[in-house]
Amino acid sequence: MIGNLKPLELLLIVGIIFLLFGAKKLPDMARSLGKSARILKSEAKAMKKDDEAAAPAAAEQPADAAQPQAAATARTIQAAPGDVTSARPVTEPNRTAQS
């Protein structure tokens, strides 16, 4: 779709964006978008790393023996890479069979 736009049309679109949002807000919006992308990327890597670590452990141990070990492991969620002010420990519910 962008391939059909001519340079003058692209310039007009950029000009309208500047008029709507103002030159002051655009850098803040870009910074916020970049920060969000970094957070998303780091969370995706963490999830992939957790999945890779859990797959071999689950294959080696029976399902009943793997659960107590997972509950004993403490995890921390961070809002952004390197942001220690908003880091907090995560408590996961202990899922045991109720008889």
Biopython code that builds the backbone (N, CA, C, O; Angstrom):
import numpy as np
from Bio.PDB.StructureBuilder import StructureBuilder

atoms = [
    (1, "MET", "N", (0.820, -1.183, 0.000)),
    (1, "MET", "CA", (0.000, 0.000, 0.000)),
    (1, "MET", "C", (0.869, 1.254, 0.000)),
    (1, "MET", "O", (0.524, 2.243, -0.646)),
    (2, "ILE", "N", (1.986, 1.224, 0.714)),
    (2, "ILE", "CA", (2.864, 2.386, 0.742)),
    (2, "ILE", "C", (3.532, 2.570, -0.615)),
    (2, "ILE", "O", (3.874, 3.691, -0.991)),
    (3, "GLY", "N", (3.720, 1.486, -1.348)),
    (3, "GLY", "CA", (4.348, 1.568, -2.657)),
    (3, "GLY", "C", (3.551, 2.402, -3.644)),
    (3, "GLY", "O", (4.115, 2.897, -4.620)),
    (4, "ASN", "N", (2.240, 2.573, -3.416)),
    (4, "ASN", "CA", (1.405, 3.352, -4.315)),
    (4, "ASN", "C", (1.437, 4.849, -4.019)),
    (4, "ASN", "O", (0.972, 5.650, -4.830)),
    (5, "LEU", "N", (1.980, 5.230, -2.867)),
    (5, "LEU", "CA", (2.024, 6.645, -2.495)),
    (5, "LEU", "C", (3.201, 7.340, -3.162)),
    (5, "LEU", "O", (4.294, 6.784, -3.265)),
    (6, "LYS", "N", (2.957, 8.557, -3.609)),
    (6, "LYS", "CA", (4.005, 9.371, -4.229)),
    (6, "LYS", "C", (4.692, 10.196, -3.146)),
    (6, "LYS", "O", (4.124, 10.387, -2.071)),
    (7, "PRO", "N", (5.882, 10.682, -3.402)),
    (7, "PRO", "CA", (6.610, 11.465, -2.392)),
    (7, "PRO", "C", (5.819, 12.681, -1.881)),
    (7, "PRO", "O", (5.879, 12.998, -0.694)),
    (8, "LEU", "N", (5.094, 13.349, -2.752)),
    (8, "LEU", "CA", (4.318, 14.511, -2.325)),
    (8, "LEU", "C", (3.204, 14.088, -1.363)),
    (8, "LEU", "O", (2.913, 14.798, -0.401)),
    (9, "GLU", "N", (2.583, 12.939, -1.619)),
    (9, "GLU", "CA", (1.525, 12.444, -0.733)),
    (9, "GLU", "C", (2.093, 12.066, 0.637)),
    (9, "GLU", "O", (1.470, 12.337, 1.664)),
    (10, "LEU", "N", (3.272, 11.443, 0.653)),
    (10, "LEU", "CA", (3.916, 11.113, 1.924)),
    (10, "LEU", "C", (4.255, 12.378, 2.712)),
    (10, "LEU", "O", (4.054, 12.424, 3.926)),
    (11, "LEU", "N", (4.758, 13.387, 2.040)),
    (11, "LEU", "CA", (5.081, 14.662, 2.681)),
    (11, "LEU", "C", (3.819, 15.309, 3.256)),
    (11, "LEU", "O", (3.859, 15.880, 4.346)),
    (12, "LEU", "N", (2.713, 15.225, 2.540)),
    (12, "LEU", "CA", (1.443, 15.766, 3.015)),
    (12, "LEU", "C", (0.959, 15.018, 4.259)),
    (12, "LEU", "O", (0.457, 15.641, 5.195)),
    (13, "ILE", "N", (1.101, 13.714, 4.278)),
    (13, "ILE", "CA", (0.702, 12.917, 5.440)),
    (13, "ILE", "C", (1.551, 13.278, 6.660)),
    (13, "ILE", "O", (1.016, 13.447, 7.756)),
    (14, "VAL", "N", (2.861, 13.399, 6.481)),
    (14, "VAL", "CA", (3.748, 13.777, 7.578)),
    (14, "VAL", "C", (3.394, 15.171, 8.083)),
    (14, "VAL", "O", (3.412, 15.410, 9.290)),
    (15, "GLY", "N", (3.072, 16.093, 7.178)),
    (15, "GLY", "CA", (2.675, 17.447, 7.578)),
    (15, "GLY", "C", (1.390, 17.444, 8.396)),
    (15, "GLY", "O", (1.278, 18.180, 9.376)),
    (16, "ILE", "N", (0.437, 16.637, 8.009)),
    (16, "ILE", "CA", (-0.829, 16.550, 8.764)),
    (16, "ILE", "C", (-0.575, 15.967, 10.156)),
    (16, "ILE", "O", (-1.174, 16.409, 11.137)),
    (17, "ILE", "N", (0.305, 14.987, 10.236)),
    (17, "ILE", "CA", (0.638, 14.407, 11.543)),
    (17, "ILE", "C", (1.269, 15.464, 12.444)),
    (17, "ILE", "O", (0.943, 15.541, 13.629)),
    (18, "PHE", "N", (2.174, 16.284, 11.891)),
    (18, "PHE", "CA", (2.782, 17.356, 12.681)),
    (18, "PHE", "C", (1.740, 18.360, 13.140)),
    (18, "PHE", "O", (1.806, 18.848, 14.269)),
    (19, "LEU", "N", (0.778, 18.676, 12.279)),
    (19, "LEU", "CA", (-0.263, 19.621, 12.668)),
    (19, "LEU", "C", (-1.175, 19.054, 13.756)),
    (19, "LEU", "O", (-1.563, 19.771, 14.678)),
    (20, "LEU", "N", (-1.513, 17.777, 13.650)),
    (20, "LEU", "CA", (-2.408, 17.173, 14.628)),
    (20, "LEU", "C", (-1.755, 17.012, 16.001)),
    (20, "LEU", "O", (-2.347, 17.369, 17.020)),
    (21, "PHE", "N", (-0.557, 16.483, 16.026)),
    (21, "PHE", "CA", (0.071, 16.159, 17.298)),
    (21, "PHE", "C", (1.035, 17.232, 17.788)),
    (21, "PHE", "O", (1.309, 17.302, 18.986)),
    (22, "GLY", "N", (1.542, 18.048, 16.920)),
    (22, "GLY", "CA", (2.491, 19.075, 17.320)),
    (22, "GLY", "C", (3.903, 18.523, 17.401)),
    (22, "GLY", "O", (4.107, 17.344, 17.691)),
    (23, "ALA", "N", (4.863, 19.380, 17.146)),
    (23, "ALA", "CA", (6.265, 18.965, 17.141)),
    (23, "ALA", "C", (6.750, 18.625, 18.548)),
    (23, "ALA", "O", (7.733, 17.901, 18.702)),
    (24, "LYS", "N", (6.074, 19.139, 19.573)),
    (24, "LYS", "CA", (6.488, 18.885, 20.948)),
    (24, "LYS", "C", (6.154, 17.473, 21.403)),
    (24, "LYS", "O", (6.937, 16.858, 22.127)),
    (25, "LYS", "N", (5.015, 16.953, 20.995)),
    (25, "LYS", "CA", (4.560, 15.654, 21.474)),
    (25, "LYS", "C", (5.167, 14.485, 20.698)),
    (25, "LYS", "O", (5.243, 13.382, 21.237)),
    (26, "LEU", "N", (5.589, 14.682, 19.480)),
    (26, "LEU", "CA", (6.088, 13.572, 18.669)),
    (26, "LEU", "C", (7.311, 12.876, 19.259)),
    (26, "LEU", "O", (7.340, 11.646, 19.274)),
    (27, "PRO", "N", (8.337, 13.605, 19.752)),
    (27, "PRO", "CA", (9.470, 12.883, 20.362)),
    (27, "PRO", "C", (9.057, 12.078, 21.596)),
    (27, "PRO", "O", (9.561, 10.976, 21.813)),
    (28, "ASP", "N", (8.150, 12.618, 22.397)),
    (28, "ASP", "CA", (7.672, 11.883, 23.570)),
    (28, "ASP", "C", (6.929, 10.627, 23.156)),
    (28, "ASP", "O", (7.086, 9.573, 23.773)),
    (29, "MET", "N", (6.119, 10.737, 22.109)),
    (29, "MET", "CA", (5.380, 9.572, 21.625)),
    (29, "MET", "C", (6.338, 8.512, 21.089)),
    (29, "MET", "O", (6.145, 7.321, 21.334)),
    (30, "ALA", "N", (7.366, 8.937, 20.361)),
    (30, "ALA", "CA", (8.341, 7.993, 19.819)),
    (30, "ALA", "C", (9.128, 7.323, 20.941)),
    (30, "ALA", "O", (9.403, 6.125, 20.875)),
    (31, "ARG", "N", (9.489, 8.081, 21.962)),
    (31, "ARG", "CA", (10.213, 7.529, 23.107)),
    (31, "ARG", "C", (9.353, 6.502, 23.837)),
    (31, "ARG", "O", (9.835, 5.436, 24.220)),
    (32, "SER", "N", (8.087, 6.827, 24.025)),
    (32, "SER", "CA", (7.171, 5.914, 24.689)),
    (32, "SER", "C", (6.985, 4.644, 23.869)),
    (32, "SER", "O", (6.947, 3.546, 24.426)),
    (33, "LEU", "N", (6.870, 4.782, 22.570)),
    (33, "LEU", "CA", (6.722, 3.623, 21.688)),
    (33, "LEU", "C", (7.971, 2.746, 21.739)),
    (33, "LEU", "O", (7.861, 1.520, 21.768)),
    (34, "GLY", "N", (9.155, 3.358, 21.751)),
    (34, "GLY", "CA", (10.401, 2.601, 21.842)),
    (34, "GLY", "C", (10.528, 1.862, 23.156)),
    (34, "GLY", "O", (10.987, 0.720, 23.186)),
    (35, "LYS", "N", (10.121, 2.507, 24.256)),
    (35, "LYS", "CA", (10.176, 1.876, 25.567)),
    (35, "LYS", "C", (9.222, 0.686, 25.617)),
    (35, "LYS", "O", (9.556, -0.364, 26.166)),
    (36, "SER", "N", (8.039, 0.857, 25.045)),
    (36, "SER", "CA", (7.069, -0.236, 25.012)),
    (36, "SER", "C", (7.604, -1.412, 24.187)),
    (36, "SER", "O", (7.419, -2.570, 24.559)),
    (37, "ALA", "N", (8.261, -1.112, 23.079)),
    (37, "ALA", "CA", (8.821, -2.175, 22.234)),
    (37, "ALA", "C", (9.922, -2.924, 22.970)),
    (37, "ALA", "O", (10.014, -4.147, 22.859)),
    (38, "ARG", "N", (10.772, -2.202, 23.733)),
    (38, "ARG", "CA", (11.825, -2.864, 24.505)),
    (38, "ARG", "C", (11.237, -3.769, 25.577)),
    (38, "ARG", "O", (11.725, -4.879, 25.790)),
    (39, "ILE", "N", (10.195, -3.303, 26.253)),
    (39, "ILE", "CA", (9.553, -4.111, 27.291)),
    (39, "ILE", "C", (8.958, -5.373, 26.674)),
    (39, "ILE", "O", (9.125, -6.471, 27.206)),
    (40, "LEU", "N", (8.264, -5.211, 25.552)),
    (40, "LEU", "CA", (7.667, -6.357, 24.878)),
    (40, "LEU", "C", (8.734, -7.367, 24.453)),
    (40, "LEU", "O", (8.554, -8.575, 24.604)),
    (41, "LYS", "N", (9.834, -6.861, 23.925)),
    (41, "LYS", "CA", (10.912, -7.739, 23.472)),
    (41, "LYS", "C", (11.540, -8.485, 24.648)),
    (41, "LYS", "O", (11.813, -9.681, 24.543)),
    (42, "SER", "N", (11.773, -7.796, 25.764)),
    (42, "SER", "CA", (12.385, -8.461, 26.915)),
    (42, "SER", "C", (11.435, -9.484, 27.532)),
    (42, "SER", "O", (11.877, -10.546, 27.972)),
    (43, "GLU", "N", (10.142, -9.182, 27.572)),
    (43, "GLU", "CA", (9.179, -10.147, 28.102)),
    (43, "GLU", "C", (9.072, -11.374, 27.199)),
    (43, "GLU", "O", (8.942, -12.496, 27.689)),
    (44, "ALA", "N", (9.126, -11.169, 25.890)),
    (44, "ALA", "CA", (9.075, -12.297, 24.956)),
    (44, "ALA", "C", (10.303, -13.187, 25.126)),
    (44, "ALA", "O", (10.193, -14.413, 25.086)),
    (45, "LYS", "N", (11.475, -12.575, 25.317)),
    (45, "LYS", "CA", (12.691, -13.359, 25.539)),
    (45, "LYS", "C", (12.604, -14.134, 26.847)),
    (45, "LYS", "O", (13.009, -15.295, 26.915)),
    (46, "ALA", "N", (12.072, -13.488, 27.892)),
    (46, "ALA", "CA", (11.946, -14.156, 29.191)),
    (46, "ALA", "C", (10.986, -15.340, 29.107)),
    (46, "ALA", "O", (11.248, -16.396, 29.683)),
    (47, "MET", "N", (9.879, -15.166, 28.393)),
    (47, "MET", "CA", (8.927, -16.263, 28.242)),
    (47, "MET", "C", (9.548, -17.422, 27.470)),
    (47, "MET", "O", (9.343, -18.585, 27.815)),
    (48, "LYS", "N", (10.305, -17.099, 26.425)),
    (48, "LYS", "CA", (10.953, -18.139, 25.634)),
    (48, "LYS", "C", (11.995, -18.871, 26.472)),
    (48, "LYS", "O", (12.127, -20.091, 26.384)),
    (49, "LYS", "N", (12.736, -18.114, 27.288)),
    (49, "LYS", "CA", (13.750, -18.706, 28.157)),
    (49, "LYS", "C", (13.097, -19.612, 29.201)),
    (49, "LYS", "O", (13.607, -20.694, 29.490)),
    (50, "ASP", "N", (11.966, -19.171, 29.767)),
    (50, "ASP", "CA", (11.241, -19.993, 30.738)),
    (50, "ASP", "C", (10.730, -21.274, 30.101)),
    (50, "ASP", "O", (10.808, -22.344, 30.704)),
    (51, "ASP", "N", (10.206, -21.169, 28.880)),
    (51, "ASP", "CA", (9.700, -22.351, 28.182)),
    (51, "ASP", "C", (10.818, -23.344, 27.886)),
    (51, "ASP", "O", (10.633, -24.552, 28.033)),
    (52, "GLU", "N", (11.974, -22.840, 27.471)),
    (52, "GLU", "CA", (13.103, -23.718, 27.168)),
    (52, "GLU", "C", (13.616, -24.397, 28.430)),
    (52, "GLU", "O", (14.005, -25.564, 28.388)),
    (53, "ALA", "N", (13.622, -23.685, 29.547)),
    (53, "ALA", "CA", (14.102, -24.261, 30.801)),
    (53, "ALA", "C", (13.099, -25.272, 31.350)),
    (53, "ALA", "O", (13.492, -26.266, 31.960)),
    (54, "ALA", "N", (11.819, -25.026, 31.139)),
    (54, "ALA", "CA", (10.793, -25.920, 31.671)),
    (54, "ALA", "C", (10.664, -27.200, 30.847)),
    (54, "ALA", "O", (10.330, -28.250, 31.395)),
    (55, "ALA", "N", (10.918, -27.130, 29.560)),
    (55, "ALA", "CA", (10.743, -28.301, 28.698)),
    (55, "ALA", "C", (11.683, -29.450, 29.077)),
    (55, "ALA", "O", (11.202, -30.574, 29.218)),
    (56, "PRO", "N", (12.994, -29.237, 29.250)),
    (56, "PRO", "CA", (13.857, -30.359, 29.639)),
    (56, "PRO", "C", (13.558, -30.857, 31.051)),
    (56, "PRO", "O", (13.634, -32.059, 31.305)),
    (57, "ALA", "N", (13.224, -29.965, 31.965)),
    (57, "ALA", "CA", (12.939, -30.366, 33.344)),
    (57, "ALA", "C", (11.667, -31.213, 33.389)),
    (57, "ALA", "O", (11.599, -32.182, 34.146)),
    (58, "ALA", "N", (10.680, -30.867, 32.605)),
    (58, "ALA", "CA", (9.432, -31.622, 32.579)),
    (58, "ALA", "C", (9.638, -32.998, 31.941)),
    (58, "ALA", "O", (8.968, -33.961, 32.314)),
    (59, "ALA", "N", (10.545, -33.090, 31.001)),
    (59, "ALA", "CA", (10.801, -34.363, 30.337)),
    (59, "ALA", "C", (11.552, -35.328, 31.256)),
    (59, "ALA", "O", (11.382, -36.543, 31.151)),
    (60, "GLU", "N", (12.386, -34.790, 32.163)),
    (60, "GLU", "CA", (13.186, -35.631, 33.044)),
    (60, "GLU", "C", (12.399, -36.130, 34.252)),
    (60, "GLU", "O", (12.631, -37.243, 34.725)),
    (61, "GLN", "N", (11.462, -35.310, 34.759)),
    (61, "GLN", "CA", (10.742, -35.651, 35.978)),
    (61, "GLN", "C", (9.288, -35.969, 35.670)),
    (61, "GLN", "O", (8.733, -35.443, 34.705)),
    (62, "PRO", "N", (8.662, -36.821, 36.476)),
    (62, "PRO", "CA", (7.224, -37.024, 36.315)),
    (62, "PRO", "C", (6.477, -35.751, 36.688)),
    (62, "PRO", "O", (7.024, -34.897, 37.385)),
    (63, "ALA", "N", (5.243, -35.615, 36.237)),
    (63, "ALA", "CA", (4.455, -34.405, 36.454)),
    (63, "ALA", "C", (4.226, -34.132, 37.929)),
    (63, "ALA", "O", (4.201, -32.969, 38.329)),
    (64, "ASP", "N", (4.055, -35.166, 38.760)),
    (64, "ASP", "CA", (3.800, -34.967, 40.182)),
    (64, "ASP", "C", (5.015, -34.406, 40.902)),
    (64, "ASP", "O", (4.861, -33.599, 41.818)),
    (65, "ALA", "N", (6.214, -34.810, 40.515)),
    (65, "ALA", "CA", (7.431, -34.369, 41.186)),
    (65, "ALA", "C", (7.858, -32.977, 40.750)),
    (65, "ALA", "O", (8.582, -32.316, 41.494)),
    (66, "ALA", "N", (7.447, -32.499, 39.582)),
    (66, "ALA", "CA", (7.894, -31.211, 39.073)),
    (66, "ALA", "C", (7.184, -30.052, 39.751)),
    (66, "ALA", "O", (7.754, -28.964, 39.821)),
    (67, "GLN", "N", (5.991, -30.229, 40.243)),
    (67, "GLN", "CA", (5.205, -29.128, 40.784)),
    (67, "GLN", "C", (5.781, -28.520, 42.061)),
    (67, "GLN", "O", (5.851, -27.292, 42.123)),
    (68, "PRO", "N", (6.200, -29.266, 43.088)),
    (68, "PRO", "CA", (6.745, -28.635, 44.283)),
    (68, "PRO", "C", (8.002, -27.830, 43.997)),
    (68, "PRO", "O", (8.233, -26.807, 44.642)),
    (69, "GLN", "N", (8.813, -28.264, 43.054)),
    (69, "GLN", "CA", (10.020, -27.535, 42.723)),
    (69, "GLN", "C", (9.679, -26.195, 42.075)),
    (69, "GLN", "O", (10.353, -25.200, 42.341)),
    (70, "ALA", "N", (8.659, -26.147, 41.239)),
    (70, "ALA", "CA", (8.277, -24.908, 40.576)),
    (70, "ALA", "C", (7.739, -23.905, 41.580)),
    (70, "ALA", "O", (7.956, -22.704, 41.415)),
    (71, "ALA", "N", (7.039, -24.363, 42.626)),
    (71, "ALA", "CA", (6.487, -23.459, 43.627)),
    (71, "ALA", "C", (7.590, -22.866, 44.491)),
    (71, "ALA", "O", (7.428, -21.761, 45.009)),
    (72, "ALA", "N", (8.712, -23.573, 44.662)),
    (72, "ALA", "CA", (9.788, -23.090, 45.509)),
    (72, "ALA", "C", (10.627, -22.016, 44.831)),
    (72, "ALA", "O", (11.314, -21.260, 45.517)),
    (73, "THR", "N", (10.593, -21.928, 43.525)),
    (73, "THR", "CA", (11.391, -20.970, 42.787)),
    (73, "THR", "C", (10.740, -19.595, 42.839)),
    (73, "THR", "O", (9.571, -19.450, 42.482)),
    (74, "ALA", "N", (11.487, -18.582, 43.283)),
    (74, "ALA", "CA", (10.965, -17.209, 43.332)),
    (74, "ALA", "C", (11.289, -16.512, 42.023)),
    (74, "ALA", "O", (12.385, -16.661, 41.482)),
    (75, "ARG", "N", (10.328, -15.752, 41.521)),
    (75, "ARG", "CA", (10.535, -15.002, 40.282)),
    (75, "ARG", "C", (10.288, -13.527, 40.541)),
    (75, "ARG", "O", (9.572, -13.167, 41.475)),
    (76, "THR", "N", (10.881, -12.667, 39.712)),
    (76, "THR", "CA", (10.702, -11.230, 39.828)),
    (76, "THR", "C", (10.282, -10.679, 38.483)),
    (76, "THR", "O", (10.856, -11.037, 37.455)),
    (77, "ILE", "N", (9.283, -9.807, 38.482)),
    (77, "ILE", "CA", (8.841, -9.136, 37.266)),
    (77, "ILE", "C", (9.333, -7.705, 37.311)),
    (77, "ILE", "O", (9.177, -7.027, 38.327)),
    (78, "GLN", "N", (9.926, -7.235, 36.222)),
    (78, "GLN", "CA", (10.388, -5.860, 36.138)),
    (78, "GLN", "C", (9.604, -5.147, 35.057)),
    (78, "GLN", "O", (9.251, -5.740, 34.037)),
    (79, "ALA", "N", (9.330, -3.864, 35.285)),
    (79, "ALA", "CA", (8.559, -3.085, 34.326)),
    (79, "ALA", "C", (9.368, -2.801, 33.066)),
    (79, "ALA", "O", (8.814, -2.803, 31.967)),
    (80, "ALA", "N", (10.641, -2.561, 33.205)),
    (80, "ALA", "CA", (11.493, -2.269, 32.059)),
    (80, "ALA", "C", (12.880, -2.829, 32.346)),
    (80, "ALA", "O", (13.248, -2.984, 33.511)),
    (81, "PRO", "N", (13.656, -3.136, 31.312)),
    (81, "PRO", "CA", (15.007, -3.631, 31.546)),
    (81, "PRO", "C", (15.828, -2.621, 32.336)),
    (81, "PRO", "O", (15.927, -1.460, 31.941)),
    (82, "GLY", "N", (16.410, -3.047, 33.433)),
    (82, "GLY", "CA", (17.230, -2.170, 34.253)),
    (82, "GLY", "C", (16.447, -1.327, 35.236)),
    (82, "GLY", "O", (17.054, -0.599, 36.021)),
    (83, "ASP", "N", (15.137, -1.393, 35.230)),
    (83, "ASP", "CA", (14.312, -0.599, 36.129)),
    (83, "ASP", "C", (14.079, -1.399, 37.404)),
    (83, "ASP", "O", (13.219, -2.278, 37.441)),
    (84, "VAL", "N", (14.851, -1.093, 38.456)),
    (84, "VAL", "CA", (14.739, -1.843, 39.697)),
    (84, "VAL", "C", (13.748, -1.212, 40.661)),
    (84, "VAL", "O", (13.401, -1.826, 41.670)),
    (85, "THR", "N", (13.286, -0.011, 40.376)),
    (85, "THR", "CA", (12.366, 0.657, 41.297)),
    (85, "THR", "C", (10.992, 0.016, 41.282)),
    (85, "THR", "O", (10.293, 0.035, 42.295)),
    (86, "SER", "N", (10.591, -0.550, 40.156)),
    (86, "SER", "CA", (9.259, -1.146, 40.074)),
    (86, "SER", "C", (9.286, -2.669, 40.116)),
    (86, "SER", "O", (8.261, -3.312, 39.887)),
    (87, "ALA", "N", (10.448, -3.254, 40.406)),
    (87, "ALA", "CA", (10.546, -4.709, 40.479)),
    (87, "ALA", "C", (9.848, -5.200, 41.736)),
    (87, "ALA", "O", (9.950, -4.591, 42.801)),
    (88, "ARG", "N", (9.149, -6.294, 41.595)),
    (88, "ARG", "CA", (8.457, -6.853, 42.752)),
    (88, "ARG", "C", (8.472, -8.371, 42.647)),
    (88, "ARG", "O", (8.404, -8.916, 41.545)),
    (89, "PRO", "N", (8.560, -9.064, 43.788)),
    (89, "PRO", "CA", (8.520, -10.529, 43.734)),
    (89, "PRO", "C", (7.124, -11.008, 43.375)),
    (89, "PRO", "O", (6.125, -10.363, 43.695)),
    (90, "VAL", "N", (7.075, -12.125, 42.720)),
    (90, "VAL", "CA", (5.804, -12.696, 42.285)),
    (90, "VAL", "C", (5.522, -13.916, 43.140)),
    (90, "VAL", "O", (6.354, -14.816, 43.256)),
    (91, "THR", "N", (4.346, -13.937, 43.732)),
    (91, "THR", "CA", (3.942, -15.122, 44.482)),
    (91, "THR", "C", (2.933, -15.866, 43.642)),
    (91, "THR", "O", (1.920, -15.312, 43.214)),
    (92, "GLU", "N", (3.225, -17.118, 43.415)),
    (92, "GLU", "CA", (2.338, -17.946, 42.606)),
    (92, "GLU", "C", (1.544, -18.855, 43.517)),
    (92, "GLU", "O", (2.089, -19.374, 44.491)),
    (93, "PRO", "N", (0.279, -19.060, 43.230)),
    (93, "PRO", "CA", (-0.527, -19.933, 44.086)),
    (93, "PRO", "C", (-0.022, -21.370, 44.007)),
    (93, "PRO", "O", (0.374, -21.851, 42.945)),
    (94, "ASN", "N", (-0.046, -22.030, 45.136)),
    (94, "ASN", "CA", (0.381, -23.426, 45.202)),
    (94, "ASN", "C", (-0.793, -24.298, 44.773)),
    (94, "ASN", "O", (-1.802, -24.373, 45.476)),
    (95, "ARG", "N", (-0.670, -24.942, 43.651)),
    (95, "ARG", "CA", (-1.759, -25.749, 43.107)),
    (95, "ARG", "C", (-1.602, -27.196, 43.554)),
    (95, "ARG", "O", (-0.847, -27.962, 42.954)),
    (96, "THR", "N", (-2.308, -27.558, 44.593)),
    (96, "THR", "CA", (-2.286, -28.931, 45.068)),
    (96, "THR", "C", (-3.674, -29.516, 44.921)),
    (96, "THR", "O", (-4.669, -28.791, 44.951)),
    (97, "ALA", "N", (-3.740, -30.803, 44.765)),
    (97, "ALA", "CA", (-5.038, -31.481, 44.602)),
    (97, "ALA", "C", (-5.754, -31.528, 45.940)),
    (97, "ALA", "O", (-5.192, -31.988, 46.934)),
    (98, "GLN", "N", (-6.973, -31.063, 45.969)),
    (98, "GLN", "CA", (-7.805, -31.089, 47.166)),
    (98, "GLN", "C", (-8.652, -32.365, 47.155)),
    (98, "GLN", "O", (-9.356, -32.618, 46.177)),
    (99, "SER", "N", (-8.600, -33.177, 48.221)),
    (99, "SER", "CA", (-9.381, -34.416, 48.273)),
    (99, "SER", "C", (-10.612, -34.233, 49.095)),
    (99, "SER", "O", (-11.394, -35.171, 49.252)),
]
sb = StructureBuilder()
sb.init_structure("model")
sb.init_model(0)
sb.init_chain("A")
sb.init_seg("    ")
for serial, (resi, resn, name, xyz) in enumerate(atoms, 1):
    if name == "N":
        sb.init_residue(resn, " ", resi, " ")
    sb.init_atom(name, np.array(xyz, "f"), 0.0, 1.0, " ", f" {name:<3s}", serial, name[0])
structure = sb.get_structure()
